[in-house]
Amino acid sequence: MKTNYLDDVKTVINNRASVRHYNPNKKITKEELTEILTLATKAPSAWNLQHWHFSVFHSDESKQKLLPIAYNQNQIVESSAVVALLGDLEANLNTDTVYAPLVDAGYMTSEIKETLAGQINRAYENKEFARDAAFSNASLAAMQLILAAKANGYDSCAIGGFNKDQFIEEFSISERYVPIMLITLGQAAKPAHKSNRLDIDTVTTWL
């Protein structure tokens, strides 16, 4: 029997909105967060290198440390959790971890694996490419995280406004990773601001 998920997906997408005021008494368990993050890792990525890393601010203490770095936005401490999305500038180092199990299982030949590894490593000699890939692929995981959170009953807001240099210093972020965005998660205390979208004809060119 074929299952049709379209109505569920449309419901989640149409009901998602950026929430900036949360119920500070609403807690999210580590198990719930882990499920949401696991769903986020199902996002697509170039060469399946999975160019993301999650820094999770779950405790009140950690959110308080993050607050001034995020320009004292109250949603940081009112939220149930904050996830910082980091992009992997050295995702090529994941090649063996990603492909070796496929070779071992007989889904890929070692020759194909080595060919792909060569392509990947040559691409990553270009630092601009590596940075662009980190942003684009980690952003796919970010959107998937936001939708997974909504499907699990949690609202969210993606935040680009935070001091990235201070974030790196305060939380000892490796040079391998670049901070991309913060995502607050929680139960809305107020409705999201009303917004609209550009008409589809404005943002579409048919060729």
N, C-alpha and C positions, 0 to 999 in steps of 0.2 A: 504493500500500500504506500503510495507516494504521499509524503508529508509536505504541505505548503506552509512555509514560514513567512510568507510575504506580509500578511496582516500583522503579525507580531513585530516584524522589523519596522514596518511603517509606523506602528503605534509608538515604538521606542523613539524613532527619529523625530516624529511629529510632536512628541511631548517633551523632548529634551530642550532645555533652555539654560542659559548661563545664570546661575543663582549666586548671589553675593552675600546673602544673609541666611545664616544657618541656626538651627536649634542647638545651642552649645551642650545641652544635656543628652543629645542623641549620640550614642556610642556605636562604633562599628568594630566588630571583632577582628582579630588577626586572621581568622579562618575566612571571613567574608572578604577581607582585603586580598587575601591570597587567591581566592577564586576569581575576583575581578582582575587581578594582575595576570593570572594564568590565562584568562580569556584574551587579555590585551596582547599576550605573546603569540596569539594565533594570527596576528596581523601579517600581511605579506611584506617581504623585504627583498631587495636586490640580492640575487644569488643565495637567498635564504640565510644571509649572514646575521640577521636579527640585531640590527644596529642600535639597540636600546639598553638602558640600564635604569632601574627605578630606585630612587632614594625615598624611603617612606618615613614620613613624620607622623607617628601614631600617638605618641605620648604627649601630654600637655607640656611637659618640659621641652621636648624637641620643637614643638610648634612655637613656644615662647622664644626660643633661640632663633627661629626662622623669621619671626615677626618683623624686627627692624630691617632685616635684609629684604623683605618684601614691602618696604616702605610703610610699615605699620597698618596694613590693610586688615581690618578686624576679621574678615572672613578666614584668615589664617588660623586664628585661635578659636573662632566659633565653630569651625568645621570639625567633622569627626576624624578626618585625616587629611594630610596633604601628600601628594606624590610629586616628586620632582622628576621630570623626564630628562634623561641625559642621552646625548647622541654619542655613539662609539666612533671615534676618529680612526681607530685601528681595527675595524671589523674584519679585515682580512685575516687577522690572527685567529678568527673563529673557524677558518676553513676546514682544518682537520677535524675539529670537534663536530662540525655539521656533517661532513661528508664521509668520514671514516666508518661510522655505523652503517651507512648505506652500502659501502663497499663490502663490509663484513656480512651484511645480510643478503648480498648478491643482487642488490637493486642498481648498482653502478659498478663499472669496471674501474680498476685502479688507474688505467690509462686515461679514462674520462676525468677522473678525480684530479689527476696531475695536470691535465689540460686546463680544467677550470681553475685550479690553483694558480697556474701561470697567468691566466687572464686577469684574475683578481689581483694578484700581487703587482702586475704591471699597471693596472688601473690605480692602485693605491700609492704608486710613486708620485702621483699628482695630488698634492695636499689640498688643492681647491676642490678636486673631485671628492676626496675623502670627507671634507667638511660638508659639501652639498649633500652627499649620501647620508651622512649622520643626521642632518636636519630632516631630509625628506622621509627617510625610512622610520626614524623615531617618531615623527609626526603621525605616521600611519598607526603606530601602536598607541599614541596618545588619543586619537579619535576612537579607536576601538575600546580603549579603557573607559572613555567617557560614556560610550553606548552600553558597555557591559555594566557600568555603575548604574545607569538609569534602569536597565533591565532588572537589576537587583534591588531597585527601590531607593537609590541614592542620587541626589542631584549633584551638580558639579559646576566648576568654572575653571576655564583655562586662563592662566595668568602669565603674560609675557613681561610684565613690569616688576622686575626685581633686580637687585644689584648682583650681577653674575660673578664679578670679581670677588666680592665679599662672600658670596655663596661658596665659591671654590676654596677660599681661604678658611672660612669658619668650619666647613665640613670635610676638609682635607680631600678634595676631589682630585683624582688622578688626572694627569695631563692627557690621558687616553680619552677622557670624556669631556664633552662640551654641554653646559646646561642649556636647555632649550625652553622649557616652560615648567610652571608649577600647576598642579591640578588639585583644587580643593574638592573634597567629597563630604556630603552630609545630607541632613534633612532640611529642606527649605523652611525658614521661619517667616519669610515674606515671598510673595510671588516674584518671579523674574520680571525685569523691566520689559515692557512691550517693545517688540522690534518687528521689522519687516525684512523681506528679502527682495533683491532686485528681480525684475521680471525675467523669466527664463530666456526670452528672446534677446534681452540685453547682454546676457553673459554667454550666449551660444552663437557659434558660427558653424553653419552646415556647409561642408565642402564636398 
